[in-house]
Amino acid sequence: MSQSSPCLWTRLPQSSRSPCDRYKHACCSHDGNVYILGGRNSSGLGDFWRYSVVRNDWTELNCTSEAAPEELEEHSMVAHEGFLYVFGGILDSAYTAWRCPLWVFDLAKQTWVNCQRPTRPAQMPTNRKAHSAVVVGSAMLVYGGFVDMKGSSHDFWSLDLDTMAWSLLSGPQQASLGPGPRHSHSAVASQSCMFLFGGLKGLREQRDFWRWSSTSDTWTSLRNKSGPSRLMGHSAVAYKDSMLIFGGGESQNYPKNCLWRYNFTTQSWGQVATVPGSNPPDKIHHCCAGLGPSYKYSSSSSSSSSGIQPGLLGGKLRHFKNKCFPAPLTFLGSEGAIELETFSPDRCYGGTTLAPPSSPDHSTEGSMGTDAQLTGNCLTFENKSFRTQWSPTEELLDEEDHDVAQHLPDLLLVLGGRPWTRHSPISIWQMTLTDS
């Protein structure tokens, strides 16, 4: 990652119709929406929300049915072929021993479905917190976690999402061949591999880096001399040919705001610089969600395997035509703009002033305001999705079409985390990389 390619951070103000601020929650993205479940504020939370990035609004979803989870924290949630899979995170509960702490949400029907078997499977993981879960192929891989009374776990489980059958990939006997006992770590999937970084081994923070290959069923320790320091409570996503790691800290009370990038091809680390005055938040026990074509990996959503190239969609018009032009443009060059926001250098603002639409011809439906605290810069943020001009004979994609996700600019959202605000909407920060 070149140090001359910084990233831009902005905060997205939220309306009162939003989930409360929280930490130790779970989130994932699917078809242009972000789903967020549970976590903690001043107590455990059991609510479930969908965030539309295009419209910048929240919808609270039902989480009270018999098939829905109860209050959870430090659980995991992944998306695969039209379903969300939630695992672990149960608080003190009278949960029966025969039931697996797994819940499934049908995205098409927007309802929880019963995935419990009438008899206990021969093999299944017990409840745990602060584990990791990723999707590789048609399997959800779950590593580690904190198991009550036992502490950090080194169990490595696979859930076949076609048959819903669990299998133990490695247990105590193979602990010395991989990361070992671990919780509050991060993991991402890329191609046929899972990459795992840091976390807690017992009470001690770690900075080791591992790769699991599903083709050879082996762990490999990767070099990390120039990578992040010891971290726990951080978050990671896969981006293009890289892994992005944000936030976390060496302890609960000292969150960081560093963004790191590991390139799978060159096997090298680099800390990503920020646009001057664009200051990311210090966060720990937050969630990150990537949106846009560059954050998609093969099994993360049903639309990503459709074979349609982003931005083409059979010649239909694009919804987004936003550009990001920081002022001055010297570090970007003439071709370095990001498809996300419009920056107008003619007006200054600090705090949360929102700019009006730049043209009366553009619809303001789905307008997303941003706020920034910039020093030494004079920028106005205008972030909106709008319809471009088209002739009556041209077909425009409906905004509710699932393919709208293919039009999203690449952006990373950081949702919630500590420090948190007791009576405020959830904090959302948006990060955009300026490289191509």
N, C-alpha and C positions, 0 to 999 in steps of 0.2 A: 504494500500500500504506500503510495507516494505521499510524502509529507506535504506536497504542493496541492493535494486534492483534499481539502477540508470538508467537513460536514456542517450542515446548517440545522440548528435546533430552534424550534418555536413551540410555544404552549398553545393548546387549543382550549379556549374558554368553554365551559359547559353550562347548560341551562339548569334550572332547578329540577327539571324532569330528568334526572340522572341518578345513577347509583351513588351512594355515599363513598367517600374516600376509604381506602382499605389497604391491607397488605396480607401476604400469605394466601392470596387468591389464585385462581387459575384462569387462563384465557387462551383462545386460539382464533385464527382467522379462517374464513371460508366464504368464497364468492363475494368478496367486497365487504363482508360484515365481520365484526369482532364479537365473540361471545365471551362473557365473563361470569364466573360462578364463585359464590361464597367468599371465604377469607375472614379476616378479622378487622374490626374497628375498635370500639371499646369492649366488644364482646364478639362471639361467633356470629357469622352471617350465613343465611341460607337462601339468599336471593339469586336470581338468574336473569341476565340482561343480554340484549343484542344491540350492538352499536353500528349504525349505518355511516360509513365514512363519507359517502356521497352527500347525504342529507345532513350530516352532523347531528343526528338525533338518536335517542335511546328508546328501546321498547322493552318493558319488563315482561318476561316470559313466565309461564306457570311452572312452579317448582314444588307443588303441594300434592301431586298425584301419588298413588301407591308406588309407582315405578320410579319416582323421582328421588334423588338423594336428599339426605338431611343436611344439617349444617356441616360444612367441611372446611378444612384449612390445610395448606401445604399439600394439596392433592394435585393431580395432573389431569389434563384434558387435551385430546388430540382429535383431529378431523380425518375421516377417511371415507371416500365414496358415499357422501351424503349423510353420514352419521358422525356424532360426537361421542367419544368414549372417555368417560370420567373414571378415575381409579384412585382409591385410598382417601386419606384425609379425614377419617371419621374421628370426631371428638369423643369424649367419655360417653358411652352409649350402651344400651342394652341390646346391641346388635347381636343377632343369633349367630352361633358359630358355624352353621352350615352354609351361610350366605357369603358370597364373595363380594368384596367392596368395589363392585363395578356397576356402572350405570350407563345407559345408552340413550342418546337423544336423536330422534329422527328429524333431520333438518327440513325435509320436504313437507312433513305433516306438522312440524313444530310441536312435537309432543315426545314425552319420555316413553320408552317401550320396555317391556319386561324382558330382561335377559337372564333371569335367574332360572336355574334348572331345579326340578323337583327333588333331586338327590344331590348330595355334595360330590363334586368331581374328585377323582382320585388324587389329582394334583392341582393346587391352586395357591396363589400367594395370600398371606394374611394381610390385614390392614396395616398400612404404614403411612408415614408422612415424609415430605421433603425428598421424595424419590425423583427419578426422571422417567419420562415416557416419550418415545418417538415411534414413528411409523416407518418401517423398512419393508418394501414390497407390500404384502398383505398381512403383515404381522406388526403388532404393537409390542415393542421391547421395553421392559420395565427394569430399571437397575436400582439396587440399593434401597435407601430410605431409612427412616428412624422407626424402629419397631419397639413399642412399649416394653419395658423391662429388659429388652435385649440390646437396646442401643442401635448403633449403626449396623445396617445389614449389608452383606456382600452378595445376596441372592440376585440372580439375573434370570428374569422370566420372559417368555414369549407367549403372546396371545394370538392365535390364528384368527383373524377377523372374518374369515369365511366359515369356519366351523365353530368358532368361539371356544376352542379347546386350549387350555394352558399347557405349557411344557417348561421345565426347568432347564435353562441352558447351562448354568453353572451354579454350584452351591459352595458349601464350606470347604469341600475337598479341593476345589479349583481356585480358591480365593487368592493363592499366591501367584497365580498366572494372570491376574488382571488388576483392576484398581483397588480391590479389597473393600473392606467396610466403608460405606460412604453415604452421606446425606447432605442436603442443601448444596448440591453440585448442579451443573448444567450439562445438557446433552443436545445434540442436533443430529439429524440424519442427512446423509448426502450419498447419492448413488446407492450402493449396497452396504454402506458402512454407517456406524454410529460413532460420533466423536464425543468424548466426555472430559470435562475439565473441572478441577478443583473440588471444593466442597469441604465437608467436615468428616474426618476419620476419628470417631469418638468426639473429643472436645478440641481437637487440633485442626486448624485450617490447613488446606493443601493447595498446591499449585501444579500438580502433575497433570499430564495430558495423555489421553488414551484413545486408541481407535479399535473398534470391533468390526471385523469383516464377517458378513453373513455368508460369504462364499466359502471361506476357509474355517469359519467358527473359531477364530483365534483373536486374542487381544495383542496389541502392539503398543509399547510405550513410545511416545513421540517426544522429540526434543522440544524444550520449552525455556531455554536459557534466556531468550530475549522477549519472552511473553509476559503475561500479567503476573502480578505478585499473588500471594495467597488470597483466595477469595472464597466467600460463602454467601449464599443469598443473592447471587447474581442471576442474570438471565442471558440466554443465547438463542440465536436464530441462524438458519442457513440463508446465505445471500450469494447468488451467482455461484462462483467457484470458491466461496469462502464461508467462514464461520465468524459471526459477530458476537462479541461478549460485551455486555454493558452492566455497569454498576456493581453492587455487592460490596463487600468489605472484609477486613480481617476480624471484625467483631460486629456485634449487633449495633453498637453505638457509634460506629465510624463509617457510615456509608460513603462510597466513592461515586464519581461521575465519569470515569474513564471508559472510552469505547475502544475496544481492541478488535483487530481483524486478523484471522489466520487464513492464509491462502493454501487451499488443498493441493494446488499444482506445484507451487514453489516450496511448500512446506515451511513457510516463514511467517513470523508474527510482525505486526506493526501497530503502533498506537495511532488512532485516527485523530488528526487535529480538527479543531472547530473554527468556523468563521469567527473572526474577532468580534467580540460583543455578544456572540450567540452561545450562551452559557447553559450547558445541560444540567439537570438537577442531580443532587446527591441522592441516590436511591438504593434501598436494599429490600429484599422480599417483595419486589415488584413483578410485573409481567411484561414481556415484550411480544408484539405481534407484527409480523411483516406482511405488507400488502403490495400488490403489483407483480408483474410477471417475473421479476428477478428474485422474488422471495418464494416462488412456487417450487416445490420438489415433487417428484413424480406421483406420490400417493397422498398428497396432502388434501386434495379436493377432486371432485368428479370432473370439474371443468378443465383441470390442468392436463388431463390425458385425452382431450378431445381432438388433438391434432391441429387445432386452429392456431395460427400464429398471432401473438398479441398485436393488436393495432390493425389487423387486416379484417378478420371477421366477414369474409365474403364481400368486401368492398363497402360495407355499411359504415356510416359516419361515426366518428369517435365522439364520446361525450366530453372528454377532457381536452382542454386546450390551454392549460395553465403553464406559465413559464416562471422560472425563478431568476430574477436578475438582481443580485446584491449590488450595492453601490459602494465602492467602485467595482468594476468588472475586471480589474487587472489580473487577478489570480485565476480567473476562469478562461479568459480568452474569448474569442467571438463564438466558439462552438461549445462552450462549456455549460450552457444553461441547463437547469433541471426542470423537468415537466412537473411542476407542483404549484408554485405560487408566483405572483407578480409583485415585484418590488418597484415602487415608484420613488425616485430620489428627490422629487420636488416637494415632498412634505415630510416634516419630522414628527415623530411621536415617541413617547416613552410610556410604558405601562400597558394599558389595555384599549387604547383608542382603535376603533375599527374603521377601515376605509370604505367608502361607498363603492358601488359597482363602477367600473371604469367606462362602461358604455350602456346606454339605455336599451340597446338592442339585445343585451344579454340577460337571460333569465337569472334571477337571483335565487331560484329554488335550489336548496341544498347548499347555500352559502356557508362556508366555514370560516369563522373569524379566528385570528391567531393573536397572541400577545407576545411581546418580547421586551426584554430589558436590555437595551443596547446602549453602549457608551461609545461615543466618538463616531457613531454611524447615524445616517439620516435616511431611514427606510420607512415605507408604508407597506403593510402586508395586505394583499388582496388575494384570498384563497377561495375559489369558488368553482363549482362545476356548472357548465352552461351548455346550451345547445349552440352549435355553429350554424351559420346560414346554409340553407340547402334549397334546392329546387323542388317543386311539388312532385317530381317524378322520382326523386331519390328517397330511399327508405332509411329512416332513422331508427336505431335500436330503442326499444322501450326502456325506460329507466329501471324497470323492475326485472328486465331480462337478466338471466344469470350471467350472460357474457359481459355485463357491465364491469365485472371484475377484471376482465382482460384489458380494459381501458384505463384502469387505475395507474397513476404514476407510482413509481417505487418509493415507498416510505415505510419507516419503522415507527411504531407507536409504543411508548412506554406508559403503562397504565398503573396508577396507584403506587404502593410501596411506602416504606418508612423513610423519612418522617411523614406522617399523615395528619390530616386536619379533621377534627372530630365532627364538625357540623357542615362540611363543605362537600360539593360534588367531587367525584373522583378526579384526580389530576391526570391529564393526558398531555404528554409531550410528543412531538413529532420530529423525527430526524430524517434528513435527506442527504445522501452521499452525492458529492458533486462529480464523481468519476463516471465514466461511461461504461 
